Amino acid sequence: MRFVPIPGKLEILNELFPIWFPFLKDISRRSKEPVLDLMRQIASREVQIALVWDRDVARALVGLRFRQRGPDLIGEIVWLTGKGMHEWRHLLPEMENYLKQRGYAEIKPICRPGWSRFLKQRGFRTTHLVMEKKL
């Protein structure tokens, strides 16, 4: 199993569209963002996608957003969806290495509460909580 970043070039995104597009439905359902908006974020390079690849099957889709905080580059994991999480979550160090090699100083997963125990075991700490209330 491998972590495979997908370059943001439109030709490559279009070629791999049948592989990554099916994951957007789950992201849309959870985030309540329309699929077309998720696609716009990918096409505009606001979010870079990566696949968790198992032999000849994509098992998960990762969305990475990049930003500057002072002098530091920050990589945020904003999407992560797929089947069999326990079989591929060990690839987190590969994501960290990918960002580190590109000069990023931090990785910030924006995740659901269930991920916190796994992430804390790997050196992550809680710095903020995001809470919401329906009106």
NORSULMO-V631495 format. One line per field, one symbol per residue. ss: DSSP state (@ for helix, = for strand, . for the rest). psi: psi as a letter, one per 40 degrees, with the letter a starting at -180 (. if undefined). A space follows every 50 residues. Layout:
ss: ???
psi: ???
//
This chain:
ss: .====....@@@@@@.@@@@@@@@@@@@@@@...@@@@@@@@@....=== ====..=============..===========..@@@@@@@@@@@@@@@@ @....====...@@@@@@@@...............
psi: iihgihiehddddddededdddddddddddefhidddddddddeedhhii ihhhbfhhdihhhhiiihhbeihhhhhdihiaifdeeeeeeddddddddd deeidihhhhiiddedddddefeiihdihhiihh.
//
